[in-house]
Amino acid sequence: MASKDKEHGAGHGSHDDKHAMQDFEIQQRLSHIKNKILVMSGKGGVGKSSVAAYLAVSLAKKGFKVGLMDVDLHGPSIPRLLGLQGTIQPSSKEGKATPVYFMPNLEVISIESLMGENKDLATIWRGPIKIGVIRQFIADIDWADLDYLVIDSPPGTGDEPLTVAQTIPDAKALIITTPQEISLADVRKSINFCRLVKMEIIGIVENMSGLICPHCQKEIELFGARGGELLARKENLPLVGKLPLDPEVVQQGDAGRAAAVLEKDTPYAQAFNAMVDEVVKRAAQSRKTPFVMHPPQMADQVQAGASARNIETHQEGSTMDKVVFAVPVVEGKLCAHFGHCEQFALVETEKGQIKGKTMHTPPPHEPGVLPAWLHEMGAHIIIAGGMGSRAQGLFNDNGIKVITGAPQDSPESLVNQYLKDSLVTGANVCDH
């Protein structure tokens, strides 16, 4: 018996050693990728793979170096969306697979390359096999230095997304939903999944949020209205985009020309590009400041000092005791554009608590005037609706942190939401 136990222990140790070696290899392979974004959905049919493909294409068009990895074992869609079916066989390099070039700044790899010649055969694998295949697949890909790796995960919260979450622990989730309740119910499971595995959530995308009638140009709410938006607010998560339903997206995807969808000036392309800008902004913020997700029921229990962790500091290593927020106001609520406001509310806080508010009439809106004026007024952070990139740069030059996409709420409410990490922001609606 002792001999058998010894042999069993040795075999188990060998398995653990192999697993640890593979973990180290994966870490080395992915260490030179700045951002890993796992595109998730609670259920199939919500456009997850399309969003993943267009996200990768859009990031590449913006000049970022991007990789797109399809790990959907049962329904790999990326090759077909990009017109790469039958050609996405990776080349071999020192025993590792090299992704396929798709366009400047974008390389693609799909687990479909492991499926054999007949792509229509069902993949009937149990959990342990799927876990091993996905881990081996990730370990064997030789990525170049990347700004973003976009990962198209299977829908649900089963073995595949769990394996990716555990194999790439610094990945961040982008969760796709449609407005109807049957989709939202499954998305809530995805949100809880991310919180359980401690995966940061960049935000929620409401796909198929409405159809523009080609005849009357009115919006038809085929799948309901504001479902993703309301869910994001309830779960204390950012809504990073609302994408309309566009028949051309389906047509181009079926034809393998998904990249063409973003080349036209359509409501879908405009909404998608705004969403990508929001993803880029939030990815950059999360790299600078670690973000801890609190379940909604715990939001009121977060200590003020910990809640204010995103506030900039004057001295390295110490959070400011006193922070002044500037909020552009019209009729008592946030003004959609800071340059058109009636007044600015300056909300003073101390140790994460509001201590007072004063109202001030701003000087005439000229380039550079408001940032310098607010700096003189002692503002540290401005919470705004829309703001152009030039203005944001001027505020940053004056030492003022900029928060855009805030909802039209009272200054006190916005500041309290920010201090509790529950401020839900959308896209920056300013275009200049």
HELIX and SHEET records of a PDB file:
HELIX    1   1 ALA A    2  LEU A   30  1                                  29    
HELIX    2   2 LYS A   48  LYS A   61  1                                  14    
HELIX    3   3 ILE A   78  LEU A   81  1                                   4    
HELIX    4   4 ILE A  111  LEU A  114  5                                   4    
HELIX    5   5 GLY A  127  ALA A  139  1                                  13    
HELIX    6   6 ASP A  159  THR A  167  1                                   9    
HELIX    7   7 GLU A  181  LEU A  196  1                                  16    
HELIX    8   8 GLY A  227  LYS A  234  1                                   8    
HELIX    9   9 PRO A  247  ASP A  254  1                                   8    
HELIX   10  10 ALA A  258  GLU A  263  5                                   6    
HELIX   11  11 PRO A  267  LYS A  288  1                                  22    
HELIX   12  12 PRO A  296  GLN A  301  5                                   6    
HELIX   13  13 ALA A  304  SER A  307  1                                   4    
HELIX   14  14 ALA A  308  ASN A  310  5                                   3    
HELIX   15  15 PHE A  338  HIS A  340  5                                   3    
HELIX   16  16 VAL A  369  GLU A  376  1                                   8    
HELIX   17  17 SER A  389  ASP A  397  1                                   9    
HELIX   18  18 PRO A  411  LEU A  419  1                                   9    
SHEET    1   A 8 VAL A 100  MET A 103  0                                        
SHEET    2   A 8 LEU A 106  SER A 110 -1                                        
SHEET    3   A 8 VAL A  66  ASP A  70  1                                        
SHEET    4   A 8 LEU A 146  ASP A 152  1                                        
SHEET    5   A 8 ILE A  33  SER A  41  1                                        
SHEET    6   A 8 LYS A 172  THR A 177  1                                        
SHEET    7   A 8 ILE A 201  GLU A 206  1                                        
SHEET    8   A 8 LEU A 239  LYS A 242  1                                        
SHEET    1   B 2 SER A  91  LYS A  93  0                                        
SHEET    2   B 2 LYS A  96  THR A  98 -1                                        
SHEET    1   C 2 LEU A 211  ILE A 212  0                                        
SHEET    2   C 2 GLU A 219  ILE A 220 -1                                        
SHEET    1   D 4 LYS A 333  LEU A 334  0                                        
SHEET    2   D 4 LYS A 322  VAL A 330 -1                                        
SHEET    3   D 4 GLN A 343  GLU A 350 -1                                        
SHEET    4   D 4 GLN A 353  HIS A 360 -1                                        
SHEET    1   E 4 LYS A 333  LEU A 334  0                                        
SHEET    2   E 4 LYS A 322  VAL A 330 -1                                        
SHEET    3   E 4 ILE A 381  ILE A 383  1                                        
SHEET    4   E 4 LYS A 401  ILE A 403  1                                        
END                                                                             
